[in-house]
């Protein structure tokens, strides 16, 4: 009977050890995922900022191109007159 009790204690101890290892693994995984999430959010912020800059650059280029086209049209009209 004593051996059975010891086997039960050992089995329970093994289960707790396994559970403890699994919990440690989950804590490590959670920390890793948190770091990855922070990096992804930082990248998203950077991409958003870059997109805004590209939109502004595109708008400026469009305005300049329209100005050049208008000057060319004016030049063409003045030469045809």
C-alpha positions as CSV (number, residue, x, y, z in Angstrom):
1,X,0.0,0.0,0.0
2,X,2.9,2.4,0.8
3,X,4.4,1.8,-2.6
4,X,1.1,2.7,-4.3
5,X,0.9,5.9,-2.3
6,X,4.5,6.8,-3.3
7,X,3.7,6.0,-6.9
8,X,0.7,8.3,-6.8
9,X,2.8,11.1,-5.2
10,X,5.5,10.7,-7.9
11,X,2.9,10.7,-10.6
12,X,1.3,13.8,-9.2
13,X,4.7,15.4,-8.9
14,X,5.5,14.6,-12.5
15,X,2.1,16.1,-13.6
16,X,2.9,19.3,-11.7
17,X,6.4,19.4,-13.2
18,X,4.9,19.0,-16.7
19,X,2.2,21.6,-16.0
20,X,4.8,24.0,-14.7
21,X,6.9,23.5,-17.8
22,X,3.9,24.1,-20.0
23,X,3.0,27.3,-18.1
24,X,6.6,28.5,-18.5
25,X,6.4,27.8,-22.2
26,X,3.1,29.7,-22.4
27,X,4.6,32.7,-20.5
28,X,7.6,32.7,-22.9
29,X,5.3,32.5,-25.9
30,X,3.2,35.3,-24.6
31,X,6.3,37.5,-24.1
32,X,7.5,36.7,-27.6
33,X,4.1,37.5,-29.1
34,X,3.9,40.7,-27.2
35,X,7.3,41.8,-28.6
36,X,6.3,40.8,-32.1
37,X,3.0,42.7,-31.7
38,X,4.9,45.8,-30.6
39,X,7.2,45.5,-33.7
40,X,4.2,45.1,-36.0
41,X,2.5,48.1,-34.5
42,X,5.6,50.2,-34.9
43,X,5.9,49.0,-38.5
44,X,2.3,49.8,-39.1
45,X,2.9,53.3,-37.7
46,X,5.9,53.8,-39.9
47,X,4.1,52.6,-43.0
48,X,1.2,54.9,-42.3
49,X,3.6,57.8,-42.0
50,X,5.4,56.8,-45.1
51,X,2.1,56.6,-47.0
52,X,1.1,60.1,-45.8
53,X,4.4,61.4,-47.1
54,X,4.0,59.6,-50.4
55,X,0.5,61.0,-50.8
56,X,1.8,64.5,-50.1
57,X,4.7,64.0,-52.6
58,X,2.2,62.7,-55.2
59,X,-0.1,65.7,-54.6
60,X,2.8,68.1,-55.0
61,X,4.0,66.4,-58.2
62,X,0.5,66.5,-59.6
63,X,0.2,70.2,-58.9
64,X,3.6,70.9,-60.5
65,X,2.7,68.8,-63.5
66,X,-0.5,70.6,-64.0
67,X,1.3,73.9,-63.8
68,X,3.8,72.8,-66.5
69,X,1.0,71.6,-68.7
70,X,-0.9,74.9,-68.3
71,X,2.3,76.8,-69.2
72,X,2.8,74.6,-72.3
73,X,-0.8,75.2,-73.4
74,X,-0.4,78.9,-72.9
75,X,2.8,78.8,-74.9
76,X,1.2,76.8,-77.6
77,X,-1.7,79.2,-77.8
78,X,0.5,82.2,-77.9
79,X,2.5,80.7,-80.8
80,X,-0.5,79.8,-82.8
81,X,-2.0,83.3,-82.6
